[in-house]
């Protein structure tokens, strides 16, 4: 048996935990730089707010429907996630943290009164963190995902599923008729692992619901689509094909990308932005004990603004692989200069570090003539200073001086004053 514990509207729920006045009113949390909606309360969904909907399309709802739009506070959300996951681990002996708001619990075979225990864990999470959750219990991870979906929608959308399945849904306690009914009510596109493209292809073959998908022969799913869909079909049939991933997968790349506060039309502020992004990516690299063998830098215009379009990228090989902020910033700036063209209103840029390998594994190069200077001690000292006195206390000069920045590239949240203080720190103000 597996359990999937999922925080409802997680980012919004985190905000409501510290601002009870937001309960019962439509709320959305926006992405970096207040770009688009990334979390919506049930009340906001009822107003028709879509996931990923741009903020400028929500202004009418803010003015006339009382919609509250909040800037994100990812440090707060990460802290709340850690608390929620530590409580969710009490349900069973093994845990896979699948995302910031989702956790699989495994090895639940033989746990007595599993449904009652799930309700107790859910109540504890709500009491100790303020985060409402739903729990799906099933013999496969895909069915656990489905049961979690049923537990949510039966409460959010009365009539979509039986009301007695609200909040906690245990597949093992359902009759064959109830299971068939649930699968028949669920569109195939709602099943974990079935994306929009595959869902459209399945619909062309007459596979419209999860029940149709569960009745699809496994070999037909493999031959017509992929082994991944075959695995999904088998899991819907009750055959467990996926185990818990108890160790996180090694990172394949580290990225730092941002939309600008205002369009950028000249090179100097663009260099400042990319230098800042490379600095942040380098910090993440060292935190994970890695070095990068290649750096990818890009810049582009907004697809929503009129005018000429621009999208250019550059990839630079790093020899030897490095986690040195100076080396990565230097490479990012060189790449940016090679792709920059004047006359465009650039809205976003970013840096991605690729070809990652452990910091304690260094592959030599017979053709590399210059000696490699070890800057690890300097980077460690810089990280300690910035951890103690705040990000950017020590930084490379090309990132500029944030307090004197007038270029408009920095995110608007970085210039805001705190709105209130809690025991876990100050939370930046959010505009409605």
C-alpha positions as CSV (number, residue, x, y, z in Angstrom):
1,X,0.0,0.0,0.0
2,X,1.0,3.6,-0.8
3,X,-0.3,6.9,0.5
4,X,0.0,10.3,-1.3
5,X,-0.4,13.3,1.0
6,X,-0.8,16.5,-0.8
7,X,-1.2,20.1,0.5
8,X,-4.3,21.8,-0.9
9,X,-3.5,25.0,-2.9
10,X,-0.2,24.9,-1.0
11,X,1.2,28.4,-1.5
12,X,-2.1,30.0,-0.8
13,X,-2.5,27.8,2.3
14,X,0.9,28.9,3.6
15,X,-0.2,32.6,3.2
16,X,-3.5,31.9,5.0
17,X,-1.7,30.2,7.8
18,X,-0.1,33.5,8.8
19,X,-3.0,35.7,7.6
20,X,-6.3,34.2,8.7
21,X,-8.2,37.2,7.3
22,X,-7.5,35.6,3.8
23,X,-9.8,32.6,4.7
24,X,-12.9,32.5,2.5
25,X,-11.8,35.1,0.0
26,X,-10.3,34.6,-3.5
27,X,-6.5,34.5,-3.3
28,X,-3.8,33.8,-5.8
29,X,0.0,33.6,-5.4
30,X,1.9,35.0,-8.3
31,X,5.2,33.8,-9.8
32,X,8.5,35.7,-9.6
33,X,8.1,39.4,-10.6
34,X,4.3,39.0,-10.3
35,X,4.1,37.4,-13.7
36,X,1.3,34.8,-13.5
37,X,-0.8,32.8,-11.1
38,X,1.0,29.7,-9.7
39,X,-1.4,28.9,-6.8
40,X,-5.1,29.6,-6.5
41,X,-7.6,29.3,-3.7
42,X,-10.9,27.4,-4.4
43,X,-12.6,30.8,-4.4
44,X,-10.2,32.1,-7.1
45,X,-10.8,29.0,-9.2
46,X,-14.6,29.7,-8.9
47,X,-13.9,33.1,-10.4
48,X,-12.3,31.4,-13.4
49,X,-8.7,32.1,-12.6
50,X,-6.6,29.7,-14.6
51,X,-3.2,28.2,-13.6
52,X,-0.5,30.2,-15.3
53,X,-2.8,33.1,-16.2
54,X,-0.9,36.4,-16.5
55,X,-1.4,39.0,-13.8
56,X,-2.5,41.7,-16.2
57,X,-5.5,39.6,-17.1
58,X,-6.6,39.5,-13.4
59,X,-6.7,43.2,-12.8
60,X,-10.5,43.4,-13.4
61,X,-11.1,40.6,-10.9
62,X,-8.9,42.5,-8.4
63,X,-10.9,45.7,-8.8
64,X,-14.5,44.3,-9.0
65,X,-14.4,40.8,-7.4
66,X,-12.1,41.3,-4.5
67,X,-9.4,39.0,-5.8
68,X,-6.2,39.3,-3.7
69,X,-2.9,38.7,-5.6
70,X,0.2,38.0,-3.5
71,X,3.8,38.0,-4.4
72,X,5.6,34.7,-3.6
73,X,7.7,34.0,-0.6
74,X,9.5,30.8,-1.5
75,X,11.6,30.7,1.7
76,X,8.4,30.6,3.7
77,X,6.9,27.9,1.5
78,X,10.0,25.8,1.8
79,X,10.0,26.0,5.6
80,X,6.3,25.1,5.7
81,X,6.9,22.2,3.4
82,X,9.6,20.8,5.6
83,X,7.2,21.0,8.6
84,X,4.4,19.3,6.6
85,X,6.7,16.5,5.4
86,X,8.1,15.7,8.8
87,X,4.5,15.3,10.1
88,X,3.4,13.3,7.0
89,X,6.3,10.8,7.7
90,X,4.4,9.7,10.8
91,X,1.9,7.8,8.5
92,X,4.4,5.0,7.6
93,X,8.0,3.8,7.7
94,X,9.3,5.1,4.3
95,X,8.8,8.4,2.5
96,X,9.4,9.9,-0.9
97,X,9.1,13.7,-1.0
98,X,7.8,14.1,-4.6
99,X,7.4,17.8,-4.7
100,X,7.2,20.8,-2.4
101,X,3.6,19.9,-1.5
102,X,3.4,16.1,-2.2
103,X,4.8,13.2,-0.4
104,X,4.4,9.4,-1.0
105,X,4.5,7.1,2.0
106,X,5.3,3.5,1.4
107,X,5.4,0.1,3.1
108,X,1.9,0.5,4.6
109,X,1.0,-3.2,4.3
110,X,-0.1,-4.4,7.7
111,X,-0.7,-1.0,9.2
112,X,-3.9,-1.3,11.2
113,X,-6.8,1.1,10.8
114,X,-5.0,2.8,7.9
115,X,-7.9,5.2,7.0
116,X,-8.3,6.3,10.6
117,X,-4.6,6.8,10.9
118,X,-4.6,8.9,7.6
119,X,-7.3,11.1,9.1
120,X,-5.3,11.6,12.3
121,X,-2.1,12.6,10.4
122,X,-4.2,15.0,8.2
123,X,-5.7,16.6,11.4
124,X,-2.2,16.9,13.0
125,X,-0.8,18.6,9.9
126,X,-3.7,21.0,9.8
127,X,-3.4,21.8,13.6
128,X,0.3,22.2,13.7
129,X,0.9,24.0,10.4
130,X,-2.5,25.3,9.2
131,X,-2.1,23.5,5.9
132,X,-5.2,21.5,4.7
133,X,-4.3,18.2,3.0
134,X,-5.9,15.3,1.3
135,X,-4.7,11.6,1.4
136,X,-5.0,8.9,-1.2
137,X,-4.4,5.3,-0.3
138,X,-3.9,2.5,-2.8
139,X,-1.8,-0.5,-3.8
140,X,0.0,1.4,-6.6
141,X,1.4,5.0,-6.8
142,X,-0.8,5.8,-9.8
143,X,-3.9,4.7,-8.0
144,X,-2.8,6.6,-4.9
145,X,-2.6,9.7,-7.0
146,X,-6.1,9.0,-8.4
147,X,-7.4,8.5,-4.8
148,X,-5.9,11.8,-3.8
149,X,-7.6,13.5,-6.7
150,X,-10.9,11.9,-5.7
151,X,-10.4,13.1,-2.0
152,X,-9.9,16.6,-3.2
153,X,-12.6,16.9,-5.9
154,X,-15.3,15.2,-3.8
155,X,-14.9,18.1,-1.4
156,X,-14.2,21.0,-3.8
157,X,-16.8,19.9,-6.4
158,X,-19.8,18.3,-4.7
159,X,-21.3,15.6,-6.9
160,X,-18.1,14.9,-8.9
161,X,-17.4,11.9,-6.6
162,X,-19.2,10.3,-3.6
163,X,-19.2,12.7,-0.6
164,X,-18.0,10.0,1.8
165,X,-14.6,10.0,0.0
166,X,-13.7,13.6,1.0
167,X,-10.2,14.3,2.4
168,X,-9.2,10.6,2.6
169,X,-9.9,8.0,0.0
170,X,-8.7,4.4,0.5
171,X,-8.9,2.2,-2.7
172,X,-8.7,-1.0,-0.6
173,X,-12.0,-0.2,1.2
174,X,-13.9,0.4,-2.0
175,X,-16.2,-2.2,-3.7
176,X,-15.6,-3.2,-7.3
177,X,-18.7,-1.2,-8.2
178,X,-17.3,1.9,-6.5
179,X,-13.9,1.5,-8.2
180,X,-15.5,1.1,-11.6
181,X,-17.7,4.2,-10.9
182,X,-14.6,6.3,-9.9
183,X,-12.6,5.3,-12.9
184,X,-15.6,6.0,-15.2
185,X,-16.0,9.5,-13.8
186,X,-12.4,10.4,-14.2
187,X,-11.1,11.7,-17.6
188,X,-8.1,9.9,-18.9
189,X,-6.2,13.1,-19.0
190,X,-6.4,13.4,-15.2
191,X,-4.4,10.3,-14.6
192,X,-0.8,10.7,-13.5
193,X,1.6,10.3,-16.4
194,X,-1.0,11.0,-19.2
195,X,-0.3,14.4,-20.6
196,X,-2.4,16.6,-22.9
197,X,-0.9,15.3,-26.1
198,X,-1.3,11.6,-25.2
199,X,-4.8,12.3,-23.8
200,X,-5.8,13.7,-27.2
201,X,-4.3,10.7,-29.0
202,X,-6.2,8.3,-26.6
203,X,-9.4,10.2,-27.3
204,X,-9.0,9.6,-31.0
205,X,-8.9,5.9,-30.2
206,X,-12.0,6.1,-28.0
207,X,-10.2,6.0,-24.7
208,X,-11.9,8.9,-22.9
209,X,-11.9,7.9,-19.2
210,X,-9.6,6.2,-16.7
211,X,-11.9,3.2,-16.9
212,X,-11.2,3.0,-20.7
213,X,-7.5,3.3,-20.0
214,X,-7.5,0.6,-17.3
215,X,-9.2,-1.8,-19.8
216,X,-6.7,-1.0,-22.5
217,X,-4.4,-4.1,-23.1
218,X,-1.0,-3.3,-21.7
219,X,0.7,-4.5,-24.9
220,X,-1.5,-2.1,-27.0
221,X,-0.4,0.8,-24.7
222,X,3.3,-0.1,-25.2
223,X,3.0,-0.7,-29.0
224,X,0.8,2.3,-29.7
225,X,2.5,4.8,-27.3
226,X,5.4,3.9,-24.9
227,X,6.4,1.6,-22.1
228,X,5.6,4.5,-19.7
229,X,1.9,4.4,-20.7
230,X,2.0,0.6,-20.4
231,X,3.2,1.0,-16.9
232,X,0.4,3.5,-16.2
233,X,-2.2,1.0,-17.5
234,X,-0.8,-1.8,-15.3
235,X,-0.8,0.4,-12.3
236,X,-4.5,1.3,-12.9
237,X,-5.1,-2.4,-13.0
238,X,-3.6,-2.8,-9.6
239,X,-0.1,-4.0,-10.5
240,X,2.6,-2.0,-8.8
241,X,5.3,-1.0,-11.2
242,X,6.9,2.0,-9.4
243,X,8.6,1.9,-6.0
244,X,9.5,4.8,-3.8
245,X,12.5,6.8,-4.7
246,X,14.1,7.2,-1.3
247,X,17.2,9.0,-2.5
248,X,16.7,12.2,-4.6
249,X,17.9,11.9,-8.2
250,X,21.2,13.6,-9.1
251,X,20.7,17.1,-10.6
252,X,21.2,17.3,-14.3
253,X,21.3,21.1,-14.4
254,X,20.9,24.1,-12.3
255,X,19.1,27.2,-13.6
256,X,18.5,30.8,-12.5
257,X,16.2,32.7,-14.7
258,X,14.1,35.8,-14.1
259,X,11.7,38.2,-15.8
260,X,12.7,41.8,-15.5
261,X,10.8,44.5,-13.7
262,X,10.9,46.6,-16.9
263,X,12.1,45.8,-20.4
264,X,15.9,46.1,-20.9
265,X,17.2,47.8,-24.0
266,X,20.9,48.3,-23.3
267,X,23.8,46.0,-22.5
268,X,25.0,47.3,-19.0
269,X,21.9,46.4,-17.0
270,X,21.7,43.1,-18.9
271,X,25.2,42.3,-17.8
272,X,24.3,43.1,-14.2
273,X,21.3,40.8,-14.4
274,X,23.1,37.8,-15.9
275,X,26.0,38.3,-13.5
276,X,23.5,38.1,-10.6
277,X,21.9,35.0,-12.1
278,X,25.3,33.3,-12.5
279,X,26.1,34.1,-8.9
280,X,22.9,32.6,-7.6
281,X,23.4,29.5,-9.8
282,X,27.0,29.1,-8.5
283,X,25.8,29.2,-4.9
284,X,23.3,26.5,-5.6
285,X,26.1,24.5,-7.3
286,X,28.3,24.7,-4.3
287,X,25.4,23.9,-1.9
288,X,24.9,20.6,-3.8
289,X,28.6,19.8,-3.9
290,X,28.8,20.0,-7.7
291,X,30.9,21.5,-10.5
292,X,29.6,22.6,-13.9
293,X,31.2,21.6,-17.2
294,X,29.1,23.9,-19.4
295,X,27.1,27.2,-19.0
296,X,24.1,28.1,-21.1
297,X,23.0,31.8,-21.1
298,X,20.0,33.2,-22.9
299,X,17.9,36.4,-23.3
300,X,14.6,37.1,-25.1
301,X,11.8,39.5,-25.6
302,X,8.3,39.1,-24.2
303,X,5.8,37.1,-26.4
304,X,3.0,39.3,-25.1
305,X,4.5,42.7,-26.1
306,X,4.2,44.1,-29.6
307,X,7.4,44.7,-31.6
308,X,10.3,42.7,-32.9
309,X,11.1,39.3,-31.4
310,X,14.5,38.2,-30.1
311,X,15.6,34.9,-28.6
312,X,19.3,34.0,-28.6
313,X,21.3,31.5,-26.6
314,X,25.0,30.7,-26.1
315,X,26.6,27.6,-24.6
316,X,30.2,27.8,-23.2
317,X,32.3,24.8,-22.2
318,X,34.1,25.3,-18.8
319,X,37.6,23.9,-18.8
320,X,38.1,22.7,-16.2
321,X,34.6,22.2,-14.7
322,X,34.1,24.8,-12.0
323,X,31.9,26.1,-9.1
324,X,33.9,29.4,-8.8
325,X,31.5,32.4,-9.0
326,X,34.1,34.5,-10.8
327,X,34.7,31.9,-13.5
328,X,30.9,31.3,-14.0
329,X,30.1,35.0,-14.1
330,X,32.9,35.6,-16.5
331,X,31.7,32.9,-18.8
332,X,28.1,34.1,-18.6
333,X,29.1,37.7,-19.5
334,X,31.2,36.5,-22.4
335,X,28.3,34.4,-23.7
336,X,25.9,37.3,-23.3
337,X,28.1,39.7,-25.2
338,X,28.3,37.2,-28.1
339,X,24.5,37.1,-28.5
340,X,23.5,40.6,-27.6
341,X,21.9,42.8,-30.3
342,X,20.7,46.4,-29.6
343,X,17.2,47.6,-30.4
344,X,15.2,45.0,-28.6
345,X,13.1,45.3,-25.5
346,X,14.3,42.2,-23.5
347,X,12.0,40.9,-20.9
348,X,13.8,37.8,-19.5
349,X,17.3,36.3,-19.3
350,X,18.8,33.4,-17.5
351,X,21.8,31.1,-16.8
352,X,21.7,27.3,-16.8
353,X,24.6,25.2,-15.5
354,X,25.0,21.9,-17.3
355,X,27.3,18.8,-17.4
356,X,27.3,18.6,-13.6
357,X,29.6,16.3,-11.7
358,X,30.6,15.9,-8.0
359,X,33.1,18.5,-6.7
360,X,35.4,15.8,-5.5
361,X,35.7,14.2,-8.9
362,X,37.9,16.2,-11.2
363,X,38.7,15.0,-14.7
364,X,42.1,16.3,-16.0
365,X,42.8,17.5,-19.6
366,X,46.1,16.7,-21.3
367,X,45.7,19.7,-23.6
368,X,44.9,22.2,-21.0
369,X,48.1,24.2,-20.4
370,X,47.2,26.8,-17.8
371,X,47.4,25.7,-14.1
372,X,44.1,25.5,-12.3
373,X,43.9,27.7,-9.3
374,X,41.9,26.3,-6.4
375,X,39.4,29.0,-5.4
376,X,37.3,26.7,-3.1
377,X,38.5,28.3,0.1
378,X,37.7,31.8,-1.2
379,X,34.2,30.6,-2.3
380,X,33.6,29.0,1.1
381,X,34.5,32.2,2.9
382,X,32.3,34.2,0.6
383,X,29.4,31.8,1.2
384,X,29.9,32.0,5.0
385,X,29.9,35.8,4.9
386,X,26.7,36.0,2.8
387,X,25.0,33.4,4.9
388,X,25.7,35.5,8.0
389,X,25.1,39.0,6.8
390,X,22.7,38.4,3.9
391,X,22.8,37.6,0.2
392,X,25.0,39.9,-1.9
393,X,27.0,41.2,1.0
394,X,30.1,40.0,-0.9
395,X,29.6,39.8,-4.7
396,X,31.3,40.3,-8.0
397,X,31.3,43.9,-9.2
398,X,29.5,43.2,-12.4
399,X,26.3,42.5,-10.5
400,X,26.0,46.2,-9.7
401,X,24.8,47.7,-6.4
402,X,21.2,46.8,-5.7
403,X,20.5,49.8,-3.5
404,X,21.5,52.1,-6.4
405,X,19.9,50.1,-9.2
406,X,17.7,52.3,-11.5
407,X,17.7,50.0,-14.5
408,X,14.5,48.3,-13.5
409,X,15.8,44.7,-14.2
410,X,15.5,43.5,-10.6
411,X,12.3,41.8,-9.4
412,X,9.8,44.2,-7.8
413,X,9.6,42.0,-4.6
414,X,13.3,42.8,-3.8
415,X,12.4,46.5,-3.2
416,X,9.5,46.0,-0.9
417,X,9.3,46.6,2.8
418,X,8.2,43.8,5.2
419,X,4.5,43.7,5.9
420,X,4.7,41.9,9.3
421,X,7.0,39.8,11.4
422,X,6.6,36.2,12.6
423,X,8.7,33.9,14.6
424,X,10.3,32.5,11.4
425,X,11.3,35.9,10.0
426,X,9.9,38.7,8.0
427,X,7.6,38.1,5.1
428,X,7.8,40.6,2.2
429,X,4.7,42.7,1.4
430,X,2.4,41.5,-1.3
431,X,0.4,43.8,-3.6
432,X,-3.3,43.3,-4.2
